[in-house]
Amino acid sequence: MKQPKKNIAQRFETELLYGRRSLLWLWVPGLLVLLVFAVLARLWVNHQFGDPLDPTAGEPGEALWRALVESLNLASLGKEEPSSTANRLVGVFTALLGGLWLVFGVSGATARLVMRLHQQKEGQGEFQEVNHTLILGFGEQTVDVVRELIEASRFHQGAAIVILSEQEPDRVMEQLKEGMHSFGNTKILCRRGNIASPYALARLGVERAHSVILVNPALSWEHGSIKNQGDSTVTLAIMAVVSACSQHIPNMTVKMHYKRNLQVAQGVAQGKLFAIEEDEILAKIMVQASRSPGLSRVYSNLVGFVGNEVYFYHPPKVLVGKTFGALAFHFLDSIPLGVRYSQGSVELNPNKDYLLEPGDQLVVLAEDEQKIRFFDRPVIEPRELASNDQKQVQKPEHYLIYGWNKKTPKIIAEYASYLAPGSVVNLVVPDMSERMERQFKEMFKQYTNLQLGLGQVNPGAEDFPEKLQPERYKAVVLLSSEGDNPQEVDSATFSLLLRFRSYFQERVEQTGKAPKTQLLAETQQTKNAQLMQAAGVKNLMVSNQILSKILAQVSEEPEILQVYEDLFRAEGSEIYLKPVELFLEELDSEVHFADLMLAAQRRGEICFGIWLKRLEDSAEDNFGLLLLPNKTQTFWVTHGDRLVTLSPDNN
């Protein structure tokens, strides 16, 4: 007989703490039982002994009223009318039982409230959000992702971001608050749980989510085995999302380190996975930025929601039949960069004579969606200034890469596809390994148009970097090494930057001429990049920040991935900073930005910004870079200035 009693006790305890029904179903019946007992006891006492001091105590109505008052209010004892000892004992007994029952009800409600709050924090409580962004996992890049999503939602009410990770929710919220000033009008909820648990995902309404962002726990600076494990963790989370959704699977955005792991993940995602290939994008940006000073700042401004961004714009019917080139002058503060054709494909920098067809959308670059305004008439009639038909003659270029990581082979491949035959790319590492030597031999055999070199130089040597003669190169690229701590990785990069800058300053003092070599450094943490920029470093590429911005943007608009794919593919148009003398025959004159746009169109390019050499050292003026100026704005252009263009080549 003990086992049934034990089961009853367990069921009672479980229902008390975890039950879905209100505690009233248990507390009210208990109170009624107590009242019935108290009424019957008082009626029996008065029937047996009577009460000459209080003749009404034996009446049913009076007995019920006294039982109710005594059971709910112990302080009423002593304030009642004079009565017999028997009636007083019944009152005391009723008050004690009522007090105990009241304490039981309050403590039970408190315990359930605490349990519910704990369940909510742990991601186990009921969840009512709809159309929210669900972020699975938390790491350093999550702060950048959340910052971009908040920026994207600043004009939208009711936006919500839900973060599920294995970290304490309070700690996650603290890190988010440290990384940004305000959450704006975006509601952020942090929950603790297993991102690979279908049950936890269902609790958070994954099927009702607008999109899911999967944060890879392994970062680019970590060792290969950790990156592979991170890809596996993300793949399990993708499987959990699919398992938790019975009808609708939301779009999922992810960054994978290895292409083989990405293929596995895509196989289980049922066509709902939009993936970013980390190495391909970063290698392309790094090579392009090393060849064009200031291009790293252009990319940092374009990706994500902070700064300028890309939108798909449904043009009014009146635009159908107009040429793509003419459309550019019907927008004041935004510029069309391409077309998304009616069948779904995207092309950046199409032929300027292309006639817009029904169903086509414009790919427009703007500061925000509200700035995309079409005018029936051109906002300005651009002047056809005397153009220059000259092309940039490709000559051999020289580059120095210090450091080695898994992007190195792709970086060399990019250089091989861009540089003229006979160009030199020397790789220098602080410590040589057999893997590096093996990969270098493979690259040496494959890219015969380049003169490749590999050497080992200790950065702690007294003659570093003088021994490398960095002034002989067009650019010196400092790659982040692989390690265990991003702070240590960035600290090593910062130390190298200071050594190279100090050397170049000594060269200026010795020769009176500033070397034309530019420094480009890869960093991992946004906060470290800000410190380096404060120290005067102009060309930085924050790898995790760029990828986080793209992740956030693709999660909001998956089709934007087509734009990035077209921008980063070898056959498409790319971003360049080209000398203004390639576009205009006469310099040292004042021109409208619209005039520069028309000059670029004649060369089959789209101009969407300008870089002024006279402001290259001014941080307040963004080091001379201005994107999307008003088309009526005037500039004094001279030798050394450059136009930011979307072009099929660098000629």
Buried (B, 14 or more C-beta within 10 A) or exposed (E): EEEEEEEEEEEEEEBBEEBEEEBEEBBEEEBEEBBEBBBEBBBBBBEEEBBEEBEEBBEEEBBBEBBBBBBBBBEBBEEBEEBBEBBBEBBEBBBBBBBEBBEBBEEBBEEBEEBBEEBBBBBBBEBEBEEBBBBBBBBBBBBBBBBBBBBBBEEEEEBBBBBBBEBEBEEBBEBBEEBBEEBBEBBBBBBBBBBBBBEBBBBBBBBBBBBBBBBBBBBBBBEEEBBBBBBBBBBBBBBBBBBBBEEEBBBBBBBBBBEEBBEBBBEBBEEBBBBBBBBBBBBBBBBBBBBBBBBBBBBBBBBBBBBBBBBBBEBEEEBEEBEBBBBBBBBBBBBBBBBBBEEEEBBBBBEBEBEBEEEBBBBBBBBBEEBBEBEEEBBBEBEEBEBBEEEEEBEBBBBBBBBBBBBBBBBBBBBBEBBEEEBBBBBBBBEEEEEBEEBBEEBBEEBEEBBBEBEEBEBEEEEBBBEBEBBEBBBBBBBBBBBEEBEEBBEBBBEBBEBBBEBBEEBEEEEEEEBEBBBBBBBBBBBBBEEBBEEEBBBBBBBBBBBBBBBBBBBBBBBBBBBBBBBBEEEBBBBBBBBBBBBBEEBEEEBBBBBBBBBBBBBBBBBBBBBBBEBBEEEEEBBBBBBBBEBEEEBEBBEBBBBBBBBBEBE
